[in-house]
Amino acid sequence: MPLLWLSLAFLAGILLAASLHLPAGAWLLLAGIGLLIGLGFRFLRARTIAPLPHASRITQYVSRFTFHLFRFTPSLPPLPYSLIPFFLLIGAARYQFAQPDLRSPEFIAAYNDRGGEVSVQGVLVEPPDRRDTYTYLKLRVERIIPGGETTPQDVSGLLLAKDWNLSDWHYGDRLLLQGQLETPSENEDFSYRDYLARQGVYSLMNAARTSLVLSGQGNPFLEAVYAYKERALGTVYRLWPDPEASLLAGILLGVESGIPEQVKQAFQDTGTTHIIAISGFNITIIAGLFYAVFSRLLGRYKGAALAVLGIALYTLLVGASPSVVRAALMGGLSLFASQLGRRQFGLLSLTLVAAVMAAFNPLIPNREPMTFVSGINVSCSRFASSCLPSSKNRWISTHSCGAIFASARMPPLAPRHSAT
């Protein structure tokens, strides 16, 4: 299973770079050295033959050197395994390239904690997160006017603003915000700064005064998807009363902000929070429903393709959080494997999906550890139980292994997850 080990090496490189801070150029240099060593030794090993008498003098010297070098060495591992150091180091380089320069005047975080109000213009990159008394707005910043200045400066980065006026903003709106930029707080129990940094947010505006500059500045397709989501959410609240409507909105649309605290606490106390969280359970139902309908109408292969398309649309509809994207990719791989007549190895699929997601966003392994650890728990428990002697009580072995893996993974991750 070379893909398993290469994916694990890439993920390990990201975690290594998060702990060992080296410049991105240094990681790239080390990755190049690792690639040259892995491929170079295999090339020389492949050409380890006795020197030919009719060859040129230089060729005889090279052949004689490699022949004596590798004559008594053991065989090298297969080619994919020789690339493990390269994938480890390239993962570290990918993580380092994703880190912004917080002191650059072209990045929004450079204007944090300066005192005084600033004016910031940006575009909403997500639908507003509406709460009871305020609304969270996440914007991609375009320009800023620092306090005491009149000339706007082009900047980049993400900003999380808290709007206490409960204004009716939408995805794609270009807004003008006025307020103080702050660095997110941290204390001994929980670091809000690290939590937002794992989402790419380094600046916070707690009391923002907002005004609309221009609408419709986002992706037209996403605007249509989010507009449909708002209509569906309004329909749910029109047809059912609370807390039933908020619960249904969380299960179907991934909108959990309206669920009352006592209801959330009841689900936590009973250990059933997975019911209201969009995860593999929801994706499995969507995939099975779409495949059953489309395969009857259009045939097996076209039905599978449309089922994957339906999974992708549903993922965008509920917000495309890392856990939902992971479940969607796993569901797509499962459908693809079934069409090829191949069995899906859960641990390999999960690790490959994690590596692909981390390649696009290397902050995910640190931001959402539970996204992959829960799946690894299930896959490892099944793998471990398959290694045990078969018996009539095989299901006991499976659940015992699952409990062991769950206990092993929970202590270091539970405090961070519960705090978020």
C-alpha positions in Angstrom: 0.0 0.0 0.0 2.4 2.7 -1.1 -0.3 5.4 -1.3 -1.0 4.9 2.4 2.6 5.5 3.4 3.1 8.4 1.0 0.0 10.1 2.3 1.0 9.5 5.9 4.4 10.9 5.1 2.9 14.1 3.6 0.6 14.6 6.7 3.5 13.9 9.0 5.5 16.6 7.2 2.8 19.1 7.8 2.7 18.3 11.5 6.5 18.4 11.6 6.6 21.9 10.1 4.0 23.1 12.6 6.4 22.2 15.4 9.8 22.8 13.7 9.7 26.3 12.2 12.1 26.5 9.2 11.9 28.7 6.1 10.0 27.3 3.2 13.1 27.4 1.1 14.9 25.2 3.6 12.2 22.6 3.4 12.2 22.7 -0.4 16.0 22.2 -0.4 15.7 19.2 1.9 12.9 17.8 -0.2 15.1 18.1 -3.3 17.9 16.3 -1.6 15.6 13.6 -0.4 14.3 13.2 -4.0 17.8 13.0 -5.4 18.9 10.4 -2.9 15.8 8.3 -3.4 15.9 8.3 -7.2 19.7 8.5 -7.5 20.4 5.4 -5.4 17.7 3.5 -7.4 19.2 4.6 -10.7 22.7 3.6 -9.6 21.5 0.3 -8.3 19.7 -0.4 -11.5 23.0 0.2 -13.4 25.1 -2.0 -11.1 26.7 -4.3 -13.7 30.2 -5.5 -14.2 32.3 -3.1 -16.3 32.3 -3.8 -20.0 35.7 -4.0 -21.7 34.6 -2.2 -24.8 33.0 0.8 -22.9 34.6 4.2 -22.7 37.0 5.0 -19.9 34.5 7.2 -18.0 31.8 4.6 -18.3 34.1 1.9 -17.0 35.0 4.1 -14.0 31.3 4.7 -13.2 30.3 1.1 -13.7 33.3 -0.2 -11.6 32.4 2.3 -8.8 28.6 1.4 -8.6 29.4 -2.3 -9.0 31.6 -2.3 -5.9 29.3 0.1 -4.0 26.2 -2.0 -4.3 27.6 -5.5 -4.7 27.3 -6.3 -1.0 24.4 -4.0 -0.1 20.8 -5.3 0.4 18.2 -4.7 -2.2 16.5 -1.2 -2.1 12.8 -0.8 -1.3 10.4 -0.4 -4.2 10.3 3.0 -5.9 7.2 4.5 -4.1 8.7 3.7 -0.7 11.9 5.4 -1.7 9.9 8.7 -2.1 8.7 8.7 1.5 11.4 11.2 2.7 10.5 13.5 -0.3 6.8 13.5 0.6 7.6 14.1 4.2 9.6 17.2 3.4 7.4 18.5 0.6 4.5 18.3 3.1 6.5 20.5 5.5 7.3 22.9 2.7 3.6 23.1 1.7 2.7 24.0 5.3 5.3 26.7 5.5 4.3 28.3 2.2 0.7 28.7 3.6 1.9 30.8 6.5 1.4 34.5 6.0 3.8 37.2 7.0 2.0 38.9 9.8 4.3 41.9 9.8 3.9 42.7 6.2 2.0 46.0 5.6 0.1 44.2 2.8 -1.5 41.8 5.3 -4.4 42.8 7.5 -2.9 41.5 10.8 -0.1 44.1 10.6 -2.7 46.7 11.7 -3.9 44.9 14.8 -3.8 46.6 18.2 -2.7 50.0 17.0 -5.5 51.8 18.7 -8.0 54.0 17.0 -10.5 53.1 14.4 -9.8 51.9 10.9 -11.9 51.6 7.8 -11.8 48.2 6.1 -13.4 47.1 2.8 -13.9 43.5 2.0 -16.2 40.9 0.5 -18.1 38.3 2.5 -16.7 34.8 1.7 -19.3 32.9 3.7 -22.9 33.4 4.6 -23.3 35.4 7.8 -23.4 33.4 11.0 -26.4 34.8 12.7 -26.7 34.5 16.5 -29.4 35.8 18.9 -27.9 39.3 19.5 -25.1 39.6 16.9 -23.8 38.3 13.6 -20.4 37.0 12.7 -19.1 38.2 9.3 -16.0 36.7 7.6 -14.6 38.9 4.9 -11.7 38.7 2.4 -10.1 42.1 3.0 -9.3 44.3 0.0 -8.4 47.8 1.3 -7.8 49.5 4.6 -7.6 53.1 5.7 -5.6 53.3 8.9 -6.6 55.7 11.7 -5.5 59.3 11.0 -4.9 58.6 7.3 -7.1 59.3 4.2 -5.4 57.2 1.5 -6.6 53.6 1.2 -4.0 50.8 1.1 -4.4 47.5 -0.6 -4.2 44.6 1.8 -5.1 40.9 1.9 -6.2 38.3 4.5 -9.3 37.3 6.3 -11.2 39.3 8.9 -13.8 38.1 11.4 -16.1 40.9 12.4 -18.9 41.0 14.9 -22.0 43.0 13.8 -24.3 43.9 16.7 -26.9 45.6 14.4 -28.1 42.2 13.0 -28.0 43.6 9.5 -29.3 41.4 6.6 -26.1 40.8 4.7 -25.5 38.0 2.2 -22.6 36.1 0.7 -20.8 38.2 -1.9 -21.6 41.6 -0.5 -18.8 44.1 -0.5 -19.0 45.9 2.9 -17.3 48.8 4.5 -16.5 48.2 8.1 -15.3 50.7 10.8 -13.9 49.7 14.1 -10.8 48.6 15.9 -8.7 45.7 14.7 -7.6 43.3 17.4 -5.5 40.2 17.8 -7.8 37.4 19.0 -7.3 36.7 22.7 -5.8 33.6 24.4 -5.6 32.4 27.9 -4.5 29.3 29.8 -7.7 27.4 29.1 -8.3 28.2 25.4 -6.5 30.1 22.7 -9.0 31.9 20.5 -6.1 33.2 18.4 -4.9 29.7 17.5 -8.4 28.6 16.8 -9.0 31.4 14.3 -5.5 31.0 12.9 -6.3 27.5 11.9 -9.0 29.0 9.8 -6.7 31.5 8.3 -8.1 34.4 10.4 -5.6 36.6 12.2 -7.6 39.8 12.8 -10.8 40.4 14.8 -13.2 43.4 14.8 -15.5 43.0 17.8 -17.8 46.1 17.4 -18.0 46.8 13.7 -20.2 49.4 12.1 -21.1 48.0 8.6 -22.5 49.5 5.4 -23.0 48.0 2.0 -20.8 49.1 -0.9 -21.9 46.7 -3.6 -23.8 43.4 -3.9 -23.1 40.3 -6.0 -19.3 40.3 -5.8 -18.9 36.6 -5.0 -18.9 33.5 -7.1 -22.2 33.4 -9.1 -22.6 29.7 -8.6 -22.0 29.9 -4.9 -24.4 32.8 -4.7 -27.2 30.7 -6.2 -26.4 27.8 -3.8 -26.5 30.0 -0.7 -29.6 31.8 -1.9 -31.3 28.4 -2.2 -30.1 27.5 1.3 -31.6 30.7 2.7 -34.9 29.9 1.1 -34.9 26.4 2.4 -34.0 27.6 5.9 -36.9 30.1 5.7 -39.2 27.3 4.6 -38.2 25.0 7.5 -38.8 27.8 10.1 -42.2 28.6 8.5 -43.4 25.0 8.6 -42.2 23.9 12.0 -41.9 25.6 15.4 -38.8 25.8 17.5 -36.9 23.9 18.7 -38.0 21.3 16.1 -37.2 23.8 13.2 -33.8 24.6 14.5 -33.0 20.9 15.0 -34.2 20.0 11.4 -32.1 22.9 10.0 -29.0 21.6 11.7 -29.6 18.0 10.5 -30.5 18.9 6.9 -28.7 22.2 6.2 -25.9 22.3 8.7 -27.2 25.5 10.4 -26.7 24.8 14.1 -26.7 28.4 15.3 -30.5 28.4 16.0 -30.5 25.3 18.2 -31.2 26.2 21.8 -28.4 25.7 24.3 -30.5 23.2 26.4 -31.1 21.1 23.3 -27.4 21.1 22.5 -26.6 20.1 26.1 -29.1 17.3 26.0 -27.4 15.8 22.9 -24.0 16.2 24.5 -25.2 14.5 27.7 -26.6 11.5 25.8 -23.6 11.3 23.4 -25.7 11.8 20.3 -24.3 15.1 18.9 -23.4 13.2 15.7 -27.1 13.3 14.8 -27.1 17.0 14.3 -23.6 17.3 12.8 -23.3 16.9 9.0 -21.0 13.9 8.6 -20.5 10.6 6.9 -24.0 9.4 8.0 -25.7 12.2 6.1 -23.5 11.7 3.0 -24.1 8.0 3.0 -27.9 8.6 2.9 -27.5 11.2 0.2 -25.2 9.0 -1.9 -27.5 5.9 -1.5 -30.6 7.9 -2.4 -29.1 9.6 -5.5 -27.5 6.4 -6.7 -30.7 4.3 -6.3 -32.8 6.9 -8.2 -30.3 7.8 -11.0 -29.1 4.3 -11.6 -32.6 3.1 -12.3 -33.3 6.0 -14.7 -29.9 6.3 -16.5 -28.0 3.1 -15.8 -25.2 2.2 -13.4 -22.3 4.4 -14.5 -24.3 7.5 -15.3 -26.2 7.0 -12.0 -23.0 6.9 -10.1 -21.6 10.0 -11.8 -24.8 12.0 -11.0 -24.7 10.7 -7.4 -21.2 12.1 -7.0 -22.5 15.4 -8.5 -25.3 15.4 -6.0 -22.9 14.8 -3.1 -20.8 17.7 -4.3 -23.8 20.1 -4.4 -25.0 19.0 -1.0 -21.5 19.6 0.4 -21.6 23.2 -0.9 -25.1 23.6 0.4 -24.2 22.8 4.0 -21.1 24.9 4.0 -18.2 22.5 2.9 -16.6 22.3 6.4 -13.6 20.0 6.6 -15.6 17.2 8.1 -18.2 17.4 5.4 -15.6 17.5 2.6 -13.9 14.5 4.1 -17.2 12.6 4.2 -18.0 13.7 0.6 -14.7 12.6 -0.8 -14.9 9.3 1.0 -18.4 8.8 -0.4 -17.2 9.5 -3.9 -14.3 7.1 -3.6 -16.7 4.4 -2.3 -19.0 4.9 -5.3 -16.0 4.8 -7.7 -14.6 1.7 -6.1 -18.0 -0.1 -6.4 -18.2 0.7 -10.1 -14.8 -0.9 -10.6 -15.7 -3.9 -8.6 -13.0 -3.1 -6.0 -13.3 -3.2 -2.2 -12.6 0.0 -0.4 -9.9 -0.1 2.3 -11.1 2.5 4.8 -7.8 3.4 6.3 -6.2 3.9 2.9 -9.1 6.0 1.6 -9.2 8.1 4.7 -5.5 8.8 4.7 -5.5 9.6 0.9 -8.4 12.0 1.4 -6.7 13.7 4.3 -3.5 14.2 2.2 -5.4 15.6 -0.7 -7.4 18.0 1.6 -4.1 19.0 3.3 -2.5 19.7 0.0 -5.2 22.3 -0.8 -5.3 23.6 2.8 -2.4 22.5 5.0 -4.1 24.2 8.0 -6.8 21.4 8.2 -4.8 18.8 10.1 -4.2 21.3 12.9 -7.6 23.0 12.6 -9.8 19.9 12.5 -8.0 17.0 14.1 -11.3 15.2 14.9 -12.2 15.3 11.2 -9.8 12.5 10.5 -9.2 10.9 13.9 -12.7 9.7 14.2 -12.5 8.0 10.9 -9.1 6.5 11.7 -10.6 5.1 14.9 -13.2 3.2 12.9 -10.7 2.0 10.2 -8.0 0.9 12.7 -10.5 -0.9 14.9 -11.8 -2.9 11.9 -8.2 -3.6 10.7 -7.2 -4.7 14.2 -10.2 -6.9 14.7 -9.5 -8.6 11.3 -6.1 -9.6 12.6 -7.6 -11.3 15.6 -8.6 -15.0 15.6 -12.1 -15.5 14.2 -14.7 -16.6 16.7 -18.4 -16.6 17.2 -17.9 -13.4 19.3 -16.1 -11.5 16.5 -18.3 -8.5 17.0 -17.1 -8.2 20.6 -13.5 -8.0 19.3 -14.5 -5.2 16.8 -16.2 -3.1 19.5 -13.3 -3.7 22.0 -10.8 -2.5 19.4 -12.9 0.5 18.7 -13.1 1.4 22.4 -9.3 1.0 22.7 -8.6 3.3 19.8 -11.1 5.8 21.0 -9.6 5.9 24.4 -6.1 6.3 22.9 -7.0 9.2 20.8 -9.3 11.2 23.1 -7.1 12.6 25.9 -4.8 15.0 23.8 -7.6 16.1 21.4 -10.7 16.4 23.6 -9.8 19.6 25.4 -9.1 21.5 22.1 -12.2 20.1 20.5 -14.5 20.9 23.4 -13.1 24.4 23.7 -13.9 25.2 20.1 
